[in-house]
Amino acid sequence: MTTPELYQDPEEGSLDNDVFDTDDSSSAPTTASLEALQSVEQRELMDLIDRLRRAGLSSMLQLPQIVVCGDQSSGKSSVLEAITEIPFPKKESLCTRSIVLLITVIGLEAYVRSRFATEISMRRDACSSISCKINPDDGREEGDKDKLRSFTKSIKDFHELPSLIDEATELMGLGPQRAFSRDVLKIDICGPDRPQLTLVDLPGLIHSSNKMQSDEDVELIKSLVEEYISEKRTIILAIVSAKNDYANQIILKTCRKYDPEGARTLGVITKPDFLRPDSENEQQWLDLAKNRDIYFRLGWHILKNRADGNHDFSFAQRDTEERAFFDSGNYKDLPKSMKGIATFRKSLSKLLFDHMKKELPDLKEELEMITARNCEELATLGKSRETLSDQRIYLAEISSSACDLLRQGVEGNYDSAFFGSIDPEEAVVGGQNAYRLRAVIQHLNIEFADLLRRNGRKYEFEKEAKEEAALEEGDVVNPAKSTRKRVNKPTKMTRQQAIQWVVQIMERSRGRELPGTFNPLLIGHLFQEQSENWERLARTHINAVSNTCDNFVLHVLDHIATPDVKARLENKTVLPKLKSAHDAALNELRLIGEDKKKHAITYNHYFTDTFQKIQQERYSSQIMKLTQQATVSVQKKTWLAGPGFEDKTYIDPEALQQGLKRTIEQDMTKFSAEQALDAHEAYYKDELKYFIGVVTKQAVERHLLSPLADILSPTVMARYSDTEIQSIAAEPVEAMQMRAHLEGKKKMFEDGQDAFCAAMGHII
């Protein structure tokens, strides 16, 4: 494409021109052309969006908006003026299409155009007014933000707009050293005949840096434009100037990057009067306008700006001149819907209405989501606690909730939503299951008892070894779901080795007992050595239960209290009480261990029953073996099925008697050792049951679980002094500031929801 011959650009006219010398610059001009296009439904919808914007929701929701963007000198401001019929200033240092500084640099004229984003909001009001304020960039220091936010100006006459914008520009710190800003200038124009419309005018994209525009400026404008047009609810008015090859205009590449299907982009061609009539270049631009080259789903529109020398034309004269231009030459063949400001206003009005109506359901849903999220954050902060009375009430509520949840956990009642649902794939002590306290404690107690039965003894005798092997063979335990830790297994012994072990201890603990008997203290000595692992295993179990209880209590606190109060309650009351309970449980274990070390004592008939069963099993085994040895096989003649012989077996009484005599142990030491070993085994089993019971009842239940529900009871809270209550429950400054911030957002969200409710039945 060839570059068209350039004529003088009306937008780059003399600084002496002043649009306010026209008939359009009355103190309260109207926008009747655009107003006439808005139906009642359209006005109601746009009023809804405007209410959401004025409520401050534009910073949290992507509200539908029209963004006017293009390369520098593309004619954006002329399009903006034509749409709104508001004469925007062209004086030095202005934000939109200002001819800021006319500087001759090596014979070239350099122009600094739009310097920051400008949001122009028009809305209907009984009184006419123009107000201006600045929304500071989030990246600014807080002091700068406060300074910019303090800028609020109101005027009655458009003639005052240039000086007002100059003041805002200076306040932003723009000048020779800083050409552009990410701050947003908001201009609100109200009047009885104003339509509900908001447009955002963005600085023109810069092709390359120069002495007036640095590389940083180029990147700043690029990122600013991309930030706006990337929003999914933004309609993009992409302004391209026919003075320059459209293939080289940055805005088109940018639009296709963020709106690849052209669903949100409406192309606008300006300055067609700079094209040579009937030229190939003109035809290429006409093809572009017909959507034949760069396709936008919203299509293209072509507008003509004021011609050179016609700056003093009124908007009506401007429109008349434009119509005459498009009724001549090759433009007369274009459909009316594609050319001229009149049809453009109509298309834009319908486009904006359809776009807003389509986005409204999602917008409402998004508002509900962020409202719910805001309420959750407020709930996390808890109720306001400014006074001592507020603080007492807050702690009382925490106490009540904590007691309920802790008691439910201890008793195994899991109806509260706090406990969540069961996860059968997760371990009993894992994930959400870990908060079902009683179930976890039961699981740990069962594993402790099983572990003590399996690996509590120091030595494992041959009989027990066989039983253990059989048990392990049929045991179906999922290692991934078991909390059982690896422990040293008992040392295996044959019965003869066990007897020798008893003999060694017996010889070193003889008293005045008769030969063939044993010192009553021997059972205690054997038991102490055999059960030396019990206290260690019990201590590990108590620590595991204590950790489980600690985690449960802290999780309850985390659920019902704010983080700051939770931390203070933990340090003041909860952690000391939990440590005290843990220490008490370990002390109870110490007392149990001391009792275990005393002389053997039991009044449980289980001991004598077990002792006799052990001996009966051993004697039965011996008799069975002797019976087999005394069995004799003979052949006997039979006549039942004819003459013949059959095998017969019988027990030889004499052989059996001789065998029984041989079982009499002549070695009195060995005999007494065997008796002591059998008695020890019976006593060990009796004490094992007792030890498991006292550890789980006296240490675990009495000291770790029973006091848990009262750890934050009302009685505990009642003992706090006023000073302690304030130190625990008073809100930190950060929380108060966050509450004020969230309450402000809540008010904004409520205003937004009120706006939706008011619109229900009309447009939703």
LINQUITA-V785091 format. One record per residue. N is the residue number from 1. RES is the residue in one small letter. OMEGA is omega in radians with two decimals (999 if undefined). Layout:
{{N & RES & OMEGA} {N & RES & OMEGA}}
This chain:
{{1 & m & 3.12} {2 & t & 3.13} {3 & t & -3.10} {4 & p & 3.08} {5 & e & -3.04} {6 & l & 3.00} {7 & y & 3.12} {8 & q & -3.13} {9 & d & 3.10} {10 & p & -3.14} {11 & e & -3.13} {12 & e & -3.09} {13 & g & -3.08} {14 & s & 3.08} {15 & l & -3.13} {16 & d & 3.14} {17 & n & 3.13} {18 & d & -3.09} {19 & v & -3.10} {20 & f & 3.04} {21 & d & -3.11} {22 & t & 3.12} {23 & d & -3.09} {24 & d & -2.97} {25 & s & 3.02} {26 & s & -3.06} {27 & s & -3.14} {28 & a & -3.11} {29 & p & 3.14} {30 & t & 3.08} {31 & t & -3.02} {32 & a & -3.09} {33 & s & -3.13} {34 & l & -3.14} {35 & e & -3.09} {36 & a & -3.09} {37 & l & -3.04} {38 & q & 3.07} {39 & s & 3.11} {40 & v & -3.13} {41 & e & 3.12} {42 & q & -3.13} {43 & r & 3.12} {44 & e & 3.13} {45 & l & -3.14} {46 & m & 3.08} {47 & d & 3.09} {48 & l & 3.14} {49 & i & 3.13} {50 & d & 3.10} {51 & r & 3.09} {52 & l & -3.14} {53 & r & -3.14} {54 & r & 3.07} {55 & a & 3.12} {56 & g & -3.04} {57 & l & -3.12} {58 & s & 3.12} {59 & s & -3.10} {60 & m & 3.09} {61 & l & 3.01} {62 & q & -3.12} {63 & l & 3.07} {64 & p & -3.14} {65 & q & 3.06} {66 & i & 3.12} {67 & v & 3.12} {68 & v & -3.08} {69 & c & -3.13} {70 & g & 3.08} {71 & d & 3.06} {72 & q & 3.11} {73 & s & 3.14} {74 & s & -3.13} {75 & g & -3.11} {76 & k & -3.04} {77 & s & 3.07} {78 & s & 3.08} {79 & v & 3.13} {80 & l & 3.11} {81 & e & -3.10} {82 & a & 3.14} {83 & i & -2.99} {84 & t & -3.03} {85 & e & 3.04} {86 & i & -3.12} {87 & p & 3.10} {88 & f & -3.03} {89 & p & 3.09} {90 & k & -3.08} {91 & k & -3.12} {92 & e & 3.04} {93 & s & -3.14} {94 & l & -2.90} {95 & c & -2.97} {96 & t & -3.12} {97 & r & -3.04} {98 & s & 2.94} {99 & i & -2.88} {100 & v & -3.13} {101 & l & 3.08} {102 & l & -3.02} {103 & i & 3.08} {104 & t & 3.14} {105 & v & -3.10} {106 & i & 3.07} {107 & g & -3.13} {108 & l & 3.08} {109 & e & 3.14} {110 & a & -3.11} {111 & y & 3.01} {112 & v & -3.04} {113 & r & -3.09} {114 & s & -3.00} {115 & r & 3.09} {116 & f & 3.12} {117 & a & 3.12} {118 & t & 3.10} {119 & e & -3.11} {120 & i & -3.13} {121 & s & 3.05} {122 & m & 3.08} {123 & r & -3.09} {124 & r & 3.11} {125 & d & -3.12} {126 & a & -3.13} {127 & c & 3.08} {128 & s & 3.12} {129 & s & 3.04} {130 & i & 3.13} {131 & s & -3.06} {132 & c & 3.04} {133 & k & -3.07} {134 & i & 2.96} {135 & n & -3.05} {136 & p & 3.08} {137 & d & -3.13} {138 & d & -3.10} {139 & g & -3.13} {140 & r & 3.02} {141 & e & -3.10} {142 & e & 3.12} {143 & g & 3.11} {144 & d & 3.13} {145 & k & -3.14} {146 & d & 3.14} {147 & k & -3.13} {148 & l & 3.12} {149 & r & -3.12} {150 & s & -3.14} {151 & f & 3.03} {152 & t & -3.10} {153 & k & 3.06} {154 & s & 3.11} {155 & i & 3.13} {156 & k & -2.98} {157 & d & 3.11} {158 & f & 3.12} {159 & h & -3.12} {160 & e & -3.06} {161 & l & -3.13} {162 & p & -3.12} {163 & s & 3.12} {164 & l & 3.14} {165 & i & 3.07} {166 & d & -3.14} {167 & e & 3.12} {168 & a & 3.14} {169 & t & 3.13} {170 & e & -3.14} {171 & l & 3.10} {172 & m & 3.13} {173 & g & -3.13} {174 & l & -3.12} {175 & g & -3.11} {176 & p & -3.09} {177 & q & -3.10} {178 & r & -2.98} {179 & a & -3.01} {180 & f & -3.11} {181 & s & 3.05} {182 & r & 3.02} {183 & d & -3.13} {184 & v & 3.05} {185 & l & -3.13} {186 & k & 3.10} {187 & i & 3.11} {188 & d & -3.13} {189 & i & -3.08} {190 & c & 3.09} {191 & g & -3.11} {192 & p & -3.11} {193 & d & -3.12} {194 & r & 3.02} {195 & p & 3.03} {196 & q & -3.07} {197 & l & 3.06} {198 & t & 3.11} {199 & l & 3.07} {200 & v & 3.11} {201 & d & -3.09} {202 & l & 3.06} {203 & p & 3.13} {204 & g & 3.11} {205 & l & -3.07} {206 & i & -3.12} {207 & h & -3.11} {208 & s & -3.13} {209 & s & 3.05} {210 & n & -3.09} {211 & k & -3.14} {212 & m & -3.05} {213 & q & -3.07} {214 & s & 3.05} {215 & d & 3.10} {216 & e & 3.10} {217 & d & 3.14} {218 & v & -3.11} {219 & e & -3.14} {220 & l & -3.13} {221 & i & 3.14} {222 & k & -3.12} {223 & s & 3.13} {224 & l & 3.14} {225 & v & -3.13} {226 & e & 3.13} {227 & e & -3.13} {228 & y & -3.00} {229 & i & 3.10} {230 & s & -3.13} {231 & e & -2.96} {232 & k & -3.11} {233 & r & -3.13} {234 & t & 2.97} {235 & i & -3.07} {236 & i & 2.94} {237 & l & -3.10} {238 & a & -3.08} {239 & i & 3.07} {240 & v & -3.10} {241 & s & 3.11} {242 & a & 3.09} {243 & k & -3.06} {244 & n & 3.12} {245 & d & -3.08} {246 & y & 3.10} {247 & a & -3.11} {248 & n & -3.09} {249 & q & -2.97} {250 & i & -3.00} {251 & i & -3.10} {252 & l & 3.09} {253 & k & -3.13} {254 & t & 3.14} {255 & c & -3.13} {256 & r & 3.11} {257 & k & -3.05} {258 & y & 3.07} {259 & d & -2.99} {260 & p & -3.14} {261 & e & 3.13} {262 & g & -3.07} {263 & a & -3.07} {264 & r & -3.01} {265 & t & 3.02} {266 & l & -3.14} {267 & g & 3.14} {268 & v & 3.12} {269 & i & 3.12} {270 & t & 3.05} {271 & k & 3.09} {272 & p & 3.14} {273 & d & 3.08} {274 & f & 3.12} {275 & l & 3.08} {276 & r & 3.13} {277 & p & 3.07} {278 & d & 3.11} {279 & s & 3.08} {280 & e & 3.13} {281 & n & 3.11} {282 & e & -3.13} {283 & q & 3.10} {284 & q & 3.11} {285 & w & 3.08} {286 & l & 3.07} {287 & d & 3.10} {288 & l & 3.14} {289 & a & -3.14} {290 & k & 3.07} {291 & n & -3.09} {292 & r & -3.10} {293 & d & 3.08} {294 & i & -3.01} {295 & y & 2.96} {296 & f & -3.13} {297 & r & 3.11} {298 & l & 3.05} {299 & g & -3.11} {300 & w & 3.05} {301 & h & -3.10} {302 & i & -3.11} {303 & l & 3.08} {304 & k & 3.12} {305 & n & 3.02} {306 & r & 3.14} {307 & a & 3.10} {308 & d & -3.13} {309 & g & -3.12} {310 & n & -3.11} {311 & h & -3.11} {312 & d & 3.11} {313 & f & 2.99} {314 & s & 3.11} {315 & f & 3.10} {316 & a & 3.10} {317 & q & 3.10} {318 & r & -3.13} {319 & d & 3.13} {320 & t & 3.12} {321 & e & -3.14} {322 & e & 3.14} {323 & r & 3.13} {324 & a & -3.13} {325 & f & -3.08} {326 & f & 3.07} {327 & d & -3.12} {328 & s & 3.06} {329 & g & -3.11} {330 & n & -3.09} {331 & y & -3.10} {332 & k & 3.14} {333 & d & 3.11} {334 & l & 3.06} {335 & p & -3.12} {336 & k & -3.11} {337 & s & -3.07} {338 & m & -3.03} {339 & k & 3.06} {340 & g & -3.06} {341 & i & -3.08} {342 & a & 3.12} {343 & t & 3.12} {344 & f & 3.09} {345 & r & -3.12} {346 & k & 3.13} {347 & s & -3.11} {348 & l & 3.13} {349 & s & 3.13} {350 & k & -3.14} {351 & l & -3.13} {352 & l & 3.14} {353 & f & -3.14} {354 & d & -3.12} {355 & h & 3.14} {356 & m & -3.11} {357 & k & 3.12} {358 & k & -3.08} {359 & e & -3.00} {360 & l & 3.14} {361 & p & 3.12} {362 & d & 3.13} {363 & l & 3.12} {364 & k & 3.13} {365 & e & 3.13} {366 & e & 3.10} {367 & l & 3.12} {368 & e & -3.14} {369 & m & -3.11} {370 & i & 3.05} {371 & t & 3.12} {372 & a & 3.13} {373 & r & 3.12} {374 & n & 3.11} {375 & c & 3.10} {376 & e & 3.12} {377 & e & 3.08} {378 & l & 3.13} {379 & a & 3.11} {380 & t & 3.12} {381 & l & -3.08} {382 & g & -3.13} {383 & k & 3.10} {384 & s & -3.06} {385 & r & -3.09} {386 & e & -3.08} {387 & t & 3.10} {388 & l & 3.11} {389 & s & 3.09} {390 & d & -3.09} {391 & q & 3.09} {392 & r & -3.14} {393 & i & -3.13} {394 & y & 3.13} {395 & l & 3.09} {396 & a & 3.11} {397 & e & 3.09} {398 & i & -3.14} {399 & s & -3.12} {400 & s & -3.13} {401 & s & -3.12} {402 & a & -3.14} {403 & c & -3.13} {404 & d & -3.08} {405 & l & 3.13} {406 & l & 3.13} {407 & r & 3.11} {408 & q & 3.12} {409 & g & -3.14} {410 & v & -3.09} {411 & e & 3.12} {412 & g & 3.05} {413 & n & -2.99} {414 & y & -3.10} {415 & d & -3.10} {416 & s & 3.10} {417 & a & 3.13} {418 & f & -3.05} {419 & f & 3.10} {420 & g & -3.13} {421 & s & 3.14} {422 & i & 3.04} {423 & d & -3.07} {424 & p & -3.13} {425 & e & -3.12} {426 & e & 3.10} {427 & a & 3.14} {428 & v & -3.09} {429 & v & -3.07} {430 & g & 3.05} {431 & g & -3.13} {432 & q & 3.14} {433 & n & -3.06} {434 & a & -3.12} {435 & y & 3.03} {436 & r & -2.87} {437 & l & -3.07} {438 & r & 3.12} {439 & a & 3.14} {440 & v & -3.14} {441 & i & 3.08} {442 & q & 3.14} {443 & h & -3.14} {444 & l & 3.11} {445 & n & 3.14} {446 & i & 3.13} {447 & e & 3.09} {448 & f & 3.14} {449 & a & -3.14} {450 & d & -3.14} {451 & l & -3.13} {452 & l & 3.11} {453 & r & -3.08} {454 & r & -2.94} {455 & n & -3.13} {456 & g & -3.08} {457 & r & 3.11} {458 & k & -3.12} {459 & y & 3.10} {460 & e & -3.06} {461 & f & -2.97} {462 & e & -3.11} {463 & k & 3.13} {464 & e & 3.14} {465 & a & 3.13} {466 & k & 3.13} {467 & e & 3.14} {468 & e & 3.13} {469 & a & 3.12} {470 & a & -3.13} {471 & l & -3.12} {472 & e & -3.13} {473 & e & -3.12} {474 & g & -3.08} {475 & d & 3.11} {476 & v & -3.14} {477 & v & 3.10} {478 & n & -3.08} {479 & p & -3.10} {480 & a & -3.08} {481 & k & -3.14} {482 & s & 3.10} {483 & t & -3.10} {484 & r & 3.13} {485 & k & 3.09} {486 & r & 3.08} {487 & v & 3.11} {488 & n & 3.14} {489 & k & -3.12} {490 & p & 3.05} {491 & t & -3.08} {492 & k & 3.12} {493 & m & 2.93} {494 & t & -3.13} {495 & r & 3.14} {496 & q & 3.08} {497 & q & 3.12} {498 & a & 3.12} {499 & i & 3.12} {500 & q & 3.09} {501 & w & 3.12} {502 & v & -3.14} {503 & v & -3.12} {504 & q & -3.14} {505 & i & -3.11} {506 & m & -3.13} {507 & e & -3.09} {508 & r & 3.14} {509 & s & -3.13} {510 & r & 3.01} {511 & g & -3.12} {512 & r & 3.14} {513 & e & 3.13} {514 & l & 3.06} {515 & p & -3.13} {516 & g & 3.04} {517 & t & -3.13} {518 & f & 3.11} {519 & n & 3.13} {520 & p & 3.14} {521 & l & -3.10} {522 & l & -3.13} {523 & i & 3.12} {524 & g & 3.13} {525 & h & 3.13} {526 & l & -3.10} {527 & f & -3.11} {528 & q & 3.13} {529 & e & -3.10} {530 & q & -3.05} {531 & s & -3.05} {532 & e & 3.14} {533 & n & -3.00} {534 & w & -3.08} {535 & e & 3.14} {536 & r & 3.12} {537 & l & 3.13} {538 & a & 3.12} {539 & r & 3.09} {540 & t & 3.13} {541 & h & 3.13} {542 & i & 3.10} {543 & n & 3.13} {544 & a & 3.11} {545 & v & 3.14} {546 & s & 3.10} {547 & n & 3.11} {548 & t & 3.12} {549 & c & 3.13} {550 & d & -3.12} {551 & n & 3.13} {552 & f & -3.14} {553 & v & -3.13} {554 & l & 3.08} {555 & h & 3.07} {556 & v & 3.12} {557 & l & 3.13} {558 & d & -3.11} {559 & h & -2.99} {560 & i & -3.06} {561 & a & 3.06} {562 & t & -3.09} {563 & p & -3.10} {564 & d & 3.13} {565 & v & 3.10} {566 & k & -3.12} {567 & a & -3.12} {568 & r & 3.10} {569 & l & 3.10} {570 & e & -3.07} {571 & n & -3.07} {572 & k & -2.96} {573 & t & -2.91} {574 & v & -3.09} {575 & l & 3.07} {576 & p & 3.13} {577 & k & 3.12} {578 & l & 3.10} {579 & k & 3.11} {580 & s & 3.11} {581 & a & 3.12} {582 & h & 3.12} {583 & d & 3.14} {584 & a & 3.12} {585 & a & 3.11} {586 & l & 3.09} {587 & n & 3.07} {588 & e & 3.10} {589 & l & 3.10} {590 & r & 3.12} {591 & l & 3.09} {592 & i & 3.12} {593 & g & 3.10} {594 & e & 3.09} {595 & d & -3.11} {596 & k & -3.08} {597 & k & 3.11} {598 & k & -3.08} {599 & h & -3.09} {600 & a & 3.13} {601 & i & 3.06} {602 & t & 3.07} {603 & y & -3.12} {604 & n & -3.14} {605 & h & 3.11} {606 & y & 3.14} {607 & f & -3.12} {608 & t & 3.10} {609 & d & -3.10} {610 & t & 3.14} {611 & f & -3.14} {612 & q & 3.14} {613 & k & 3.13} {614 & i & -3.13} {615 & q & 3.11} {616 & q & 3.13} {617 & e & -3.14} {618 & r & 3.13} {619 & y & 3.13} {620 & s & 3.12} {621 & s & 3.13} {622 & q & -3.13} {623 & i & 3.12} {624 & m & -3.14} {625 & k & 3.12} {626 & l & 3.13} {627 & t & 3.12} {628 & q & -3.13} {629 & q & -3.10} {630 & a & -3.13} {631 & t & -3.11} {632 & v & 3.13} {633 & s & 3.13} {634 & v & 3.08} {635 & q & -3.09} {636 & k & -3.14} {637 & k & -3.11} {638 & t & 3.12} {639 & w & -3.05} {640 & l & -3.14} {641 & a & -3.07} {642 & g & -3.12} {643 & p & 3.12} {644 & g & -3.12} {645 & f & 3.04} {646 & e & 3.14} {647 & d & 3.08} {648 & k & 3.08} {649 & t & 3.07} {650 & y & -3.12} {651 & i & 3.12} {652 & d & -3.08} {653 & p & -3.10} {654 & e & 3.12} {655 & a & 3.13} {656 & l & -3.14} {657 & q & 3.11} {658 & q & 3.12} {659 & g & 3.13} {660 & l & 3.11} {661 & k & -3.12} {662 & r & -3.14} {663 & t & 3.12} {664 & i & -3.10} {665 & e & 3.14} {666 & q & -3.14} {667 & d & -3.07} {668 & m & 3.13} {669 & t & 3.14} {670 & k & -3.14} {671 & f & -3.13} {672 & s & 3.11} {673 & a & 3.11} {674 & e & 3.11} {675 & q & 3.14} {676 & a & 3.14} {677 & l & 3.12} {678 & d & 3.13} {679 & a & 3.12} {680 & h & -3.12} {681 & e & 3.12} {682 & a & -3.14} {683 & y & -3.14} {684 & y & -3.12} {685 & k & 3.12} {686 & d & -3.13} {687 & e & 3.13} {688 & l & 3.11} {689 & k & -3.12} {690 & y & -3.08} {691 & f & 3.10} {692 & i & -3.13} {693 & g & -3.07} {694 & v & 3.11} {695 & v & -3.09} {696 & t & -3.12} {697 & k & -3.01} {698 & q & -3.12} {699 & a & -3.05} {700 & v & -3.06} {701 & e & -3.02} {702 & r & -2.98} {703 & h & -3.08} {704 & l & -3.03} {705 & l & -3.05} {706 & s & -3.11} {707 & p & -2.96} {708 & l & -3.06} {709 & a & -3.08} {710 & d & -3.07} {711 & i & 3.08} {712 & l & -3.08} {713 & s & 3.07} {714 & p & 3.11} {715 & t & 3.11} {716 & v & -3.13} {717 & m & -3.10} {718 & a & -3.13} {719 & r & 3.14} {720 & y & 3.02} {721 & s & 3.11} {722 & d & -3.14} {723 & t & 3.13} {724 & e & 3.12} {725 & i & 3.13} {726 & q & -3.12} {727 & s & -3.13} {728 & i & -2.92} {729 & a & -3.13} {730 & a & -3.14} {731 & e & 3.01} {732 & p & -3.11} {733 & v & -3.12} {734 & e & 3.14} {735 & a & 3.12} {736 & m & 3.10} {737 & q & 3.12} {738 & m & 3.12} {739 & r & 3.13} {740 & a & 3.12} {741 & h & -3.12} {742 & l & 3.09} {743 & e & 3.08} {744 & g & 3.09} {745 & k & 3.12} {746 & k & 3.11} {747 & k & 3.10} {748 & m & -3.13} {749 & f & 3.11} {750 & e & 3.08} {751 & d & 3.11} {752 & g & 3.12} {753 & q & 3.06} {754 & d & 3.12} {755 & a & 3.10} {756 & f & 3.14} {757 & c & 3.14} {758 & a & -3.11} {759 & a & -3.13} {760 & m & 3.13} {761 & g & 3.13} {762 & h & -3.03} {763 & i & -3.09} {764 & i & 999}}
